[in-house]
Amino acid sequence: MAIPDRFTPRQAAAQPAMTSRRSWRSWSFVKAQLARLPTRRDQAFVPLKIMFGSAVIGAALVILWLEAFWRHYL
């Protein structure tokens, strides 16, 4: 069976609708991907979270070291 070179009027009328659906799906995909990107506010708080977390971990390590020193060496 050969593929026709021309569309019937019904097929030609349906063609733009299919194209617009495909483009709408692609735009929906792009919008979904953009929504997953971090905002400026999220990016602004990352260094603060890192500094606070490292300060807490550092203080915990110092306290643990002092406890071990006092219990075993004094």
DSSP file (Angstrom, degrees, kcal/mol; ACC not computed):
  #  RESIDUE AA STRUCTURE BP1 BP2  ACC     N-H-->O    O-->H-N    N-H-->O    O-->H-N    TCO  KAPPA ALPHA  PHI   PSI    X-CA   Y-CA   Z-CA
    1    1 A M              0   0    0      0, 0.0     2,-0.2     0, 0.0     0, 0.0   0.000 360.0 360.0 360.0 127.5    0.0    0.0    0.0
    2    2 A A        -     0   0    0      1,-0.1     0, 0.0     0, 0.0     0, 0.0  -0.531 360.0-115.8 -86.5 149.6    1.5    3.3   -1.1
    3    3 A I        -     0   0    0     -2,-0.2    -1,-0.1     1,-0.1     2,-0.0  -0.718  37.1-116.9 -82.5 128.5    1.5    6.4    1.1
    4    4 A P        -     0   0    0      0, 0.0    -1,-0.1     0, 0.0     3,-0.0  -0.364   9.5-144.4 -68.8 146.2   -0.6    9.2   -0.5
    5    5 A D  S    S+     0   0    0     -2,-0.0     2,-0.3     2,-0.0    -2,-0.0   0.733  83.7  45.6 -78.5 -23.4    1.2   12.3   -1.5
    6    6 A R  S    S-     0   0    0      0, 0.0     2,-0.2     0, 0.0    -1,-0.0  -0.876  79.9-125.7-122.7 153.3   -1.8   14.5   -0.6
    7    7 A F        -     0   0    0     -2,-0.3    -2,-0.0     1,-0.1     0, 0.0  -0.626  26.4-114.3 -90.3 152.7   -4.0   14.6    2.4
    8    8 A T     >  -     0   0    0     -2,-0.2     4,-2.7     1,-0.1     5,-0.2  -0.429  38.7-102.4 -72.7 162.7   -7.8   14.4    2.3
    9    9 A P  H  > S+     0   0    0      0, 0.0     4,-1.9     0, 0.0     5,-0.1   0.872 124.8  51.6 -56.9 -36.4   -9.6   17.6    3.4
   10   10 A R  H  > S+     0   0    0      2,-0.2     4,-1.7     1,-0.2     5,-0.1   0.920 111.4  46.2 -67.0 -42.7  -10.4   16.0    6.7
   11   11 A Q  H  > S+     0   0    0      1,-0.2     4,-1.3     2,-0.2    -1,-0.2   0.890 111.7  51.9 -65.8 -38.7   -6.7   15.0    7.3
   12   12 A A  H  < S+     0   0    0     -4,-2.7    -1,-0.2     1,-0.2    -2,-0.2   0.862 109.7  49.5 -66.5 -34.5   -5.5   18.4    6.3
   13   13 A A  H  X S+     0   0    0     -4,-1.9     4,-0.5    -5,-0.2    -1,-0.2   0.831 111.5  49.0 -72.1 -31.8   -7.9   20.0    8.8
   14   14 A A  H  X S+     0   0    0     -4,-1.7     4,-2.0     1,-0.2    -1,-0.2   0.704  93.6  78.5 -80.3 -19.4   -6.7   17.7   11.6
   15   15 A Q  H  X S+     0   0    0     -4,-1.3     4,-2.1     1,-0.2    -1,-0.2   0.919  92.4  46.2 -60.9 -48.9   -3.1   18.4   10.9
   16   16 A P  H  > S+     0   0    0      0, 0.0     4,-2.6     0, 0.0    -1,-0.2   0.861 110.6  55.2 -63.5 -32.7   -2.8   21.8   12.6
   17   17 A A  H  X S+     0   0    0     -4,-0.5     4,-2.0     2,-0.2    -2,-0.2   0.916 108.9  46.7 -65.2 -41.6   -4.7   20.5   15.7
   18   18 A M  H  X S+     0   0    0     -4,-2.0     4,-2.4     2,-0.2    -1,-0.2   0.902 112.2  51.1 -65.8 -39.8   -2.2   17.7   16.1
   19   19 A T  H  X S+     0   0    0     -4,-2.1     4,-2.6     1,-0.2    -2,-0.2   0.911 109.9  49.1 -64.0 -42.1    0.7   20.1   15.7
   20   20 A S  H  X S+     0   0    0     -4,-2.6     4,-2.4     2,-0.2    -1,-0.2   0.876 110.1  51.6 -67.5 -35.1   -0.7   22.4   18.3
   21   21 A R  H  X S+     0   0    0     -4,-2.0     4,-2.4     2,-0.2    -1,-0.2   0.924 111.1  48.0 -64.3 -42.8   -1.2   19.5   20.7
   22   22 A R  H  X S+     0   0    0     -4,-2.4     4,-2.2     1,-0.2    -2,-0.2   0.923 112.9  47.0 -64.0 -42.8    2.3   18.4   20.3
   23   23 A S  H  X S+     0   0    0     -4,-2.6     4,-2.4     1,-0.2    -1,-0.2   0.878 110.8  52.7 -68.0 -34.9    3.7   21.9   20.8
   24   24 A W  H  X S+     0   0    0     -4,-2.4     4,-2.5     2,-0.2    -1,-0.2   0.903 109.1  50.0 -65.5 -39.9    1.5   22.4   23.9
   25   25 A R  H  X S+     0   0    0     -4,-2.4     4,-2.3     2,-0.2    -2,-0.2   0.912 110.7  49.2 -63.2 -41.1    2.9   19.1   25.3
   26   26 A S  H  X S+     0   0    0     -4,-2.2     4,-2.2     1,-0.2    -2,-0.2   0.896 111.4  49.2 -67.0 -37.4    6.4   20.3   24.6
   27   27 A W  H  X S+     0   0    0     -4,-2.4     4,-2.8     2,-0.2    -1,-0.2   0.887 109.2  52.7 -66.6 -37.2    5.7   23.7   26.3
   28   28 A S  H  X S+     0   0    0     -4,-2.5     4,-2.3     2,-0.2    -2,-0.2   0.906 109.3  49.7 -62.9 -40.0    4.2   21.8   29.3
   29   29 A F  H  X S+     0   0    0     -4,-2.3     4,-2.2     2,-0.2    -2,-0.2   0.922 111.5  48.1 -63.3 -43.9    7.4   19.8   29.5
   30   30 A V  H  X S+     0   0    0     -4,-2.2     4,-2.5     1,-0.2    -2,-0.2   0.919 112.0  49.3 -63.7 -43.7    9.5   23.0   29.4
   31   31 A K  H  X S+     0   0    0     -4,-2.8     4,-1.9     1,-0.2    -1,-0.2   0.887 110.4  51.0 -63.8 -37.9    7.4   24.7   32.0
   32   32 A A  H  X S+     0   0    0     -4,-2.3     4,-0.9     2,-0.2    -1,-0.2   0.898 111.0  48.2 -65.8 -39.3    7.7   21.6   34.3
   33   33 A Q  H >X S+     0   0    0     -4,-2.2     4,-0.5     1,-0.2     3,-0.5   0.897 111.1  50.2 -68.1 -39.4   11.5   21.6   33.9
   34   34 A L  H >< S+     0   0    0     -4,-2.5     3,-0.9     1,-0.2    -1,-0.2   0.848 104.6  58.4 -66.7 -33.1   11.7   25.3   34.7
   35   35 A A  H 3< S+     0   0    0     -4,-1.9    -1,-0.2     1,-0.2    -2,-0.2   0.775 100.2  58.4 -67.3 -24.5    9.6   24.9   37.8
   36   36 A R  H << S+     0   0    0     -4,-0.9    -1,-0.2    -3,-0.5    -2,-0.2   0.668  83.8 100.9 -79.5 -15.8   12.1   22.4   39.1
   37   37 A L  S << S-     0   0    0     -3,-0.9     2,-0.1    -4,-0.5    -3,-0.0  -0.408  84.3-104.9 -68.1 144.3   15.0   24.9   39.0
   38   38 A P        -     0   0    0      0, 0.0    -1,-0.1     0, 0.0    -2,-0.1  -0.425  34.3-126.6 -69.7 145.2   15.8   26.5   42.3
   39   39 A T     >  -     0   0    0     -2,-0.1     4,-2.3     1,-0.1     5,-0.2  -0.269  27.2-100.7 -82.0 174.0   14.7   30.1   42.8
   40   40 A R  H  > S+     0   0    0      1,-0.2     4,-2.0     2,-0.2     5,-0.1   0.884 124.4  54.1 -62.7 -38.0   16.9   33.0   43.9
   41   41 A R  H  > S+     0   0    0      2,-0.2     4,-1.6     1,-0.2    -1,-0.2   0.926 108.3  48.5 -63.1 -44.3   15.6   32.6   47.4
   42   42 A D  H  > S+     0   0    0      1,-0.2     4,-0.8     2,-0.2     3,-0.2   0.924 113.1  47.9 -59.9 -43.9   16.6   29.0   47.5
   43   43 A Q  H  < S+     0   0    0     -4,-2.3     3,-0.3     1,-0.2    -1,-0.2   0.814 107.6  56.6 -68.3 -29.0   20.0   29.8   46.1
   44   44 A A  H  X S+     0   0    0     -4,-2.0     4,-0.5     1,-0.2    -1,-0.2   0.847 107.2  48.0 -71.3 -32.7   20.5   32.6   48.6
   45   45 A F  H  X S+     0   0    0     -4,-1.6     4,-2.5    -3,-0.2    -1,-0.2   0.620  90.2  82.1 -85.6 -12.0   20.0   30.3   51.6
   46   46 A V  H  X S+     0   0    0     -4,-0.8     4,-2.2    -3,-0.3    -1,-0.2   0.935  92.9  46.0 -61.0 -48.2   22.3   27.5   50.5
   47   47 A P  H  > S+     0   0    0      0, 0.0     4,-2.6     0, 0.0    -1,-0.2   0.890 113.0  51.4 -63.0 -35.7   25.5   29.2   51.8
   48   48 A L  H  X S+     0   0    0     -4,-0.5     4,-2.7     2,-0.2     5,-0.2   0.912 109.8  49.0 -65.5 -40.6   23.8   30.1   55.1
   49   49 A K  H  X S+     0   0    0     -4,-2.5     4,-2.6     2,-0.2    -1,-0.2   0.896 111.8  49.5 -64.2 -39.5   22.7   26.5   55.5
   50   50 A I  H  X S+     0   0    0     -4,-2.2     4,-2.5    -5,-0.2     5,-0.2   0.927 112.9  46.4 -65.7 -44.4   26.3   25.3   54.8
   51   51 A M  H  X S+     0   0    0     -4,-2.6     4,-2.0     2,-0.2    -2,-0.2   0.925 115.2  46.0 -64.6 -43.9   27.8   27.7   57.3
   52   52 A F  H  X S+     0   0    0     -4,-2.7     4,-2.3     1,-0.2    -2,-0.2   0.923 113.9  48.8 -65.2 -43.8   25.3   26.9   60.0
   53   53 A G  H  X S+     0   0    0     -4,-2.6     4,-2.4    -5,-0.2     5,-0.2   0.903 111.9  47.7 -63.6 -42.0   25.7   23.1   59.4
   54   54 A S  H  X S+     0   0    0     -4,-2.5     4,-2.6     2,-0.2    -1,-0.2   0.859 110.9  52.3 -69.5 -33.0   29.4   23.2   59.5
   55   55 A A  H  X S+     0   0    0     -4,-2.0     4,-2.5    -5,-0.2    -2,-0.2   0.914 111.3  46.7 -66.5 -41.6   29.4   25.3   62.7
   56   56 A V  H  X S+     0   0    0     -4,-2.3     4,-2.3     2,-0.2    -2,-0.2   0.924 114.9  45.8 -66.1 -44.1   27.1   22.8   64.4
   57   57 A I  H  X S+     0   0    0     -4,-2.4     4,-2.3     2,-0.2    -2,-0.2   0.911 113.5  50.0 -65.8 -41.5   29.2   19.8   63.2
   58   58 A G  H  X S+     0   0    0     -4,-2.6     4,-2.2     2,-0.2    -2,-0.2   0.919 111.5  47.9 -62.7 -43.0   32.4   21.6   64.3
   59   59 A A  H  X S+     0   0    0     -4,-2.5     4,-2.5     1,-0.2    -1,-0.2   0.896 111.0  51.6 -64.9 -39.3   31.0   22.4   67.7
   60   60 A A  H  X S+     0   0    0     -4,-2.3     4,-2.5     1,-0.2    -1,-0.2   0.904 109.9  49.2 -64.1 -40.6   29.8   18.9   68.2
   61   61 A L  H  X S+     0   0    0     -4,-2.3     4,-2.4     2,-0.2    -2,-0.2   0.899 111.4  49.3 -65.8 -39.6   33.2   17.5   67.3
   62   62 A V  H  X S+     0   0    0     -4,-2.2     4,-2.6     2,-0.2    -2,-0.2   0.925 111.9  48.4 -64.5 -44.2   34.9   19.9   69.7
   63   63 A I  H  X S+     0   0    0     -4,-2.5     4,-2.4     1,-0.2    -2,-0.2   0.920 112.5  48.5 -63.3 -43.3   32.5   18.9   72.5
   64   64 A L  H  X S+     0   0    0     -4,-2.5     4,-2.4     2,-0.2    -1,-0.2   0.906 112.0  49.3 -63.4 -40.7   33.1   15.2   71.8
   65   65 A W  H  X S+     0   0    0     -4,-2.4     4,-2.7     2,-0.2    -2,-0.2   0.918 111.2  49.3 -65.2 -42.2   36.8   15.7   71.8
   66   66 A L  H  X S+     0   0    0     -4,-2.6     4,-2.9     2,-0.2     5,-0.2   0.908 111.0  50.2 -62.8 -41.7   36.7   17.6   75.1
   67   67 A E  H  X S+     0   0    0     -4,-2.4     4,-2.3     1,-0.2     5,-0.2   0.933 112.6  46.2 -61.6 -45.3   34.6   14.9   76.7
   68   68 A A  H  X S+     0   0    0     -4,-2.4     4,-2.1     2,-0.2     5,-0.3   0.911 113.8  49.3 -64.4 -41.2   37.0   12.2   75.6
   69   69 A F  H  X S+     0   0    0     -4,-2.7     4,-2.3     1,-0.2     5,-0.5   0.936 112.9  45.9 -63.0 -47.2   40.0   14.3   76.8
   70   70 A W  H  X S+     0   0    0     -4,-2.9     4,-0.7     1,-0.2    -1,-0.2   0.882 116.6  44.8 -65.7 -38.1   38.5   15.0   80.2
   71   71 A R  H  < S+     0   0    0     -4,-2.3    -1,-0.2    -5,-0.2    -2,-0.2   0.858 124.7  28.7 -75.7 -35.5   37.4   11.4   80.8
   72   72 A H  H  < S+     0   0    0     -4,-2.1    -2,-0.2    -5,-0.2    -3,-0.2   0.723 125.8  36.2-103.2 -23.1   40.5    9.6   79.6
   73   73 A Y  H  <        0   0    0     -4,-2.3    -3,-0.2    -5,-0.3    -2,-0.1   0.566 360.0 360.0-111.1  -8.8   43.4   11.9   80.3
   74   74 A L     <        0   0    0     -4,-0.7    -3,-0.1    -5,-0.5    -4,-0.1   0.420 360.0 360.0-115.5 360.0   42.5   13.6   83.5
